[in-house]
C-alpha cells in the first residue's frame, strides 16, 4: 500500500521483498489463509444443518487437504494481483533482505549477492513474527505456530491452543468446527482480552457450548513433543496441576516486531522493547527514516498498517499526513460467531472520565439472524450520557465483521444514538441490530424486544 500510494503521489519507489511472492504475513500466513479456512468451517457447519433448510446431503464429510488447496489457490491469485498493481504503478521491485547501512542507504542481500540502494526517504515495514515463550518453542511438527497449522492436511483429533487472543481463538473455533477436540489455555482472566469484557464473556459461553474447553488464568508449565503427539502440564487458576495429551499444540501467545538485524542501531534509529517509536507522520528519530505496521507500537492489524503506510508516504510527498485516529481502528475476530469492535470499551470509556451509558440488542430478536440460523450474540453501543455521542460499538454475532464499518463511520462523524436510531435501516437485515441498540439508548427502549 505504501509503495503504490507513494508512486501515485509522484515519488520514485523501490520495494525490497525477501520472499518469492508479494503480500507479506497477512496474505501468506495470516489474515487471508486463516479466513479462507474459517469460511470452509462455516460452510461445513451449515451443511451439517442442511436438513433443517431442506438441503439433503449424502455422505457428508470434510476434507482438510481440499480446503487447504483452495486456500493456496486464493493466496496465489491475490499475490499475483499485488504484483500486477506494483507493475501498473511503476514500483521497482527488488528481491532480497534489506537492512540499513546508514541513513539514506539500504543494503540488500539476494541471490546475486549484495547491492546498495540510496534513497532520501526509507520506510521500514518488516512486520512481525510469532512470539515464543521459553520452553514452549514450536518444533514445526507437533508443537506448531500459525504457519504450520495452515499447512495441515488432516484435522488433528485433539488440539491444545496456548493463548486466547484473536489468532488463538480463530484457530480454536475453526479446528473445533472441523471436528477437533480443542482446549484453550490463557494466562489472563478472560479470552480476547483486548475486547469489551462483556463480549469476551459471551463468546466464551458460546464456544464452550460448541465443545471448546477453556482454562483461563492458567499457564502451560511444560510441553513435550512425542512421536504421536504432545504431552502438556497445565496449572489452572486455583494452582491445580493437570496433565493432558493432545495430537497437536498451537502456540499463539502473540507477535513480536521484526526489527532484528535491520541495522537500526548502526543508522541511529531508536527502539523501545523491540518497537520503533514514531510521530504522527510515522517519522522515526532519524530524518528520512519512517516506520509503519507491526514494527511500531500501535495495534498489530493489517488494515491499520496499510493506513500507516499511506500516512508515511503522504508525509514524504506533501510534508504532512492525514492524522490517524487510533480510537477508530476496527478489530475483527473471525471465529464462529464473529466478533468485531471499534472505539472505546465500556471500562476504557469510564477510565477516560466519560459518564457512560450502554445500549444492547440481541441478534435473537433480529429477523435475518433467525432466518440465517445464527441468532446468538448481540450489539452493544457505548455512549456518553447526556449528549448521547457514541464512543464505542461492540458486536458478537453473524457477519459483524461487515457491520462494524457502520460503527466506524458513526463514531468518526461524531454521531449520537439519536442519529443512528433516526437512520432507516433496511428490513430484514442484520444492521437492524445496530439501529435497535441505538433506540434502546435514545428512546429508552428498543422496539423489537
N, C-alpha and C positions, 0 to 999 in steps of 0.2 A: 504493500500500500504506500509506504513512504517513497519507494523508488518510482512508482508510477506517478504519484502526485507531484513529486519533485520534477519529473520530466514535463508534466502538464504545466507546471509553473515556469518552465523555460530553463531549468537547470540541466547541465550535462551530468548524467547519473551513471555510476557503475555499481553493480550489486555483486558482492562476493558471497558465494554459496558453497559450502563444503560437501553437500550431498548431491547425489545423482539427479534428484528431481526437486523442483521448487515446491514450496509450501510450508516447510518447517514442521515443527512438532504438531501444531494444530491439525494440519491436513493429513499427515502421515501416521501419527501415533497418538492423537488426542481427539479433538472435537469431532472431526468428520468420521473417522472409522468407528469411534465409540457410538455415535448417533446412528450410524448405519446398522450396527448390531442391536441398538435399542429399538429401532424400527422393526427389525426382524423379530425381536421378542414380543413387541406389541402385536404384530400380525399373527404370530403363533398363538398368543393368548386369545385373540379374537376368534381364531379358527377353532380353538378348543371349545369355545362357547357358540360355535356356528349353529347348532341345532336350535338354539333359542331364537335365532334370526331366520330360521328356515333354510339354512345352508348346511347340507349334509355332506360330510367328508368321510370317505372310507380310507382306512389305513393311514390315518393322520400321524405324522411323526416329524421331528425336527432334525435337520442335518446341518451341523455347525460348519462343516467343510464347505458346503454350498453357500451358506451365509457369508463365510469369510471370503470366498471367491468373488461374490458380488461386491463386498466391501472393497476389495482390492481393485476391482474394475472402476468403481466410483472414484477412489483416490487417484488412480492413474488418469482418469478423464479430467478431474478437476485440476490436477497438477499440470496437465497439458494446456488447460485453459489459462493458467497463470503464466506459463511460458509464452503463450501466444500474446497475452496482454503486455508482457515485458518487451517483446519484439515490436509490437504495434506502437508502443510508446518510446521506442528507441533507447531502451535501457541497455547499457553494456553489461553483459553477464560474464563473470569470471569464476571458474571452478577452483576451489581450494579453500584452505583455512586461513583466515586473516587475523592479524594481530597488529597492535600499534607499535611502530618502530620509533616514532617521535610524533609530536603534534604535526598534523598535516601529512603524515606518512603511514601507509598501511602495507605491511609485509604479507604477501600471500604465498603460501606453500601449497603446491598442487602436484599433479603427476609430472609436470615438466620442470619441476624444481621451484626455486623461489624467485619472486619478482616484487618490485616495489610499485605502489600506486601513490601518487601525490594528489592531494585534494585540499582545497581551502576549508571544506566542511566534511566532517565524518560523523555518521550516525551509527551508534552501537546498538544492534538489535539481535543479540545472540541467544535470547530466550532463557529457558531454564532446563533443569534436568531433575530426574527422580531423586528425592531425598531419601537417604538411608539412615537407619539407626544402628548403633554398634550391636553386633550380634544378630541382627535381623537382615543382613545383606542378602539380596537375591542371588540364587545360583543359576538363574536362567532356565531351570528345568522344572523343579517342583516349588521352589520359593521364587516367585516371579514378580516383575513390575508390570506397569501398564503396557509396556512394549510386548512382552512375551504373551500376556493374556490375549492380546489381539491376534496372535498367531496360532492359537489353539485350534486343532481340527476336531477335537472331541470335547464334549461337555464333561467336566470333572464331576464325579459322583458327589463330592463334598469340597467345599471351599472355605478357607478362613481368610477374611479380609481384615487387615490391620490398618485402621484409620477410617473414620466415617465422615470425611469431607466429601465434596462433590464427586471426586474420582472414585473413592471407595464405595459410596452409596450407589453411583450409577452402575458399576460393575456388579455389586451385590444384587441389585434389582434385576439386571439383565440375566445374570447366570442363574438366579433363582427362578425366573420365568422360563429359562431353558430346561429347568429340572434339577439343578444342583442344590444340595443341602448347604445353606450358607450360614456362617457365623461371623458376626462383625464385632470387632473389639475396638473400643475408642477410649483413650485416656481421659478425655474431658467428660463432663457430666451428661452431655447430650450430643446427638448426631447433628450434622450440618450446623456446626457451632457459629457460623457467620450469619445464619438466617435468624429471623424472628423466633424467639423461643416457642411461641405457640405453634408455629409452622413445624418446627423440629419435632415437637411432641406428637402432633397429629400424624406426621409422616412415619414416626417410629411405630405408632399404634397400627397404622395401615399395613406397613411392611411386616410387622410381627404377625398379623392375621394372615398374611400371604405365606408365612412359614420361615421368614428370616429370623434368626436368633441374634439378639443384641446384648452385648456386655459393655455398658458404659461405665466410666470411672474405673476402668480396668486397664491392665497392661499385659503385654506378652513378655514374659521373663526369658523364654528360651524357645528357639526354633531349631529343629534338627531335620535336615532332609534325609529321607531314606530312599531306597531304590524305588519303592512303590508309592511314596507319599511323604508326608510331613508330620512330625511329632511336635506338638506345641504345649508349653506350660504357661498357664494364664493365672494371674492373680486378680480376683474381682474386686469390686468396690468395698467389700467388707473384709478384704485381706485373705479370703479363702483361695487356696490353690486348686486349679483344675487342670487335668491333662487330657488333651484331645488329639485324635489322629485324623488327618484330612488328606485328600488327594493332592490338593494344591493350596498354597498360601500366597495371597496377593499383598504386597507391601504398598500401601497407598497413604503414606504419612505426610505428603506434601511435596513441594517442589523447591529447589534451590537455584538461585541465579547462576547462569553460566558465565562467570566472569573470570575464571581461572585461565592463566596463560594467554591473556589478551594484551599483555604489555601495558596494562593500566598504570602500574607503578612507574615504569620507565617513562611514560608520557606525562606523568604528574596528575593523573585522574584520581580524584578522591573516591574511596569506597568506605562503606559502613556496614559491617556484618555481611559482607559479600555483595551488597547492593550498591548501585551508583546513584548518589543524590543528584537531583536536577531541580531547576527552577520551573516556573510555569510555561516556559518556552522549550522545555526539555534540554536546556543547556547544562553541561557539567561545569565544574570549576575551571576547566581549561578552555580557553577561547577556541571556537571552531569545532569542538567535540560535543556531540549530543548523545543521549541515551534514551531508549524507549522500551516499553514492554516489560517482560519479566525480570530484566536486569535492574529496573528501578523499583523503589519501594512503594508501589501502588498495586491495587488488586491485579492478580495474575489472570487476566481474561483476554482472550484473543481480540475481541471487538474493541476493548479499551486500548490494547497495543496498537491496533490499526489507527485509531484516532490520535494517539500519541505520536505515531509516525508522521501523520499528516500535519500535526501541530509543529513538529520539528522542522519539516521542510518548508512550511509556511513562514516560520521564524527565519529560516535561512534566506528564502526568496524575498520576503516582504519586510523583514526586520522584527515582526511580531506575529504571534499566533493567536487564533481564536481560543480564549481560555477554556479549559476543560473543567466542568463541574463534577468533581469526583463523588458527590452525593447523588448524581444522576446516572450512575453506571448500573445498568440492569444485570442481574445474575440469574442464571438458569441451571437447574439440575435435571437431567433427562432420565430420571428414574420413572417408576410407574406406581402412583401418579406423579406427574411432573411438579416441580417446584420452581417458582420464579418470583423475583422481588426487585424493587427499585426504591431508592430513597431511604429514609430513616426507619429503623425498627422501633417498636414501642419503647423498649428500655433506653435506646440511644436518644430518642427524641426527649424523653424525660431528663436524661443526663445533661442535655444541652439547654435545659431550662424551659422547654415548652410546656404549656398547660395542655396535656394530651387528652384527646377523646378518640375512641375507636369505634368503627362500624364494621360489621361482619355480615356475610351472606353465604349460606351453604349451597354447593352445587347440587345437592339433593333436591333443591327447590327450583332448579333451572331446567326447563323443559328439554332442551337439546342434550344436556348431560344425561338425562334419563333415557332419551332416545338412543344415545351412544352406548348406554350401559356402563357409563363411567361417572357416577354421581357422588363419589367420595370427595372430601376436601371442601375448601371454602375460599372466599375472597376476604381479605382483611385490609381496611384502609385506616391509616394513622393520620389524624389531622389535628390542627391547632384549635383548641376550644375558643369560641368567640367569633373569630372570622371564618372558621371552617376551612382554612387553607390546608391542602393535602400535603403531608410531609413524607408519606411512605405508602407503597402498595405492596402487599404480600399475598401470594396465591399458592394454593396446592390443589391440583385437580387436572382435568383434561385440557390439553392444548394451552396451558397457561404460559408456556414459553413464547407463544404468539401473542397472547392477550397483554403481556406485560408492557409492550411498546405503547399501548394507550396510557398506561400509568406513567411511563416516562414522559410522554407529551404533556399530560395533565400537570405533573409536578414542574416540568420545565417551563410551562406557561403560567405558573403560579395559580393554577386552578383551585377552586374550592369544591366542597361536597355539593354545594348548591349548583355550581356549574355542571358537574357531572350528572347529577340527578335530572337536570333540565335537558340534557342531550338525549335525543331519541335514538335508542339502540334497536337494531332490527330483531324481529322475533321469527322463529326461535333461534337464538344464538347464545353461545357461552358468554358473550360480552355483557349480557343482561345481568350477570352476577355482579359485575363491577358497578353497574348502574344502581342495582338494588342495595349494595353495601353503602353507596353514597347517599341513597334515600334514607337508609337507617340512621345516618349521621344527621342529614339536613332536616328531614321531616320527623325524625324521632322514631320512625318505624318503616320497615320495608313493606312492599305491597304483598308479595307472594309468600309470606311466612307469618 
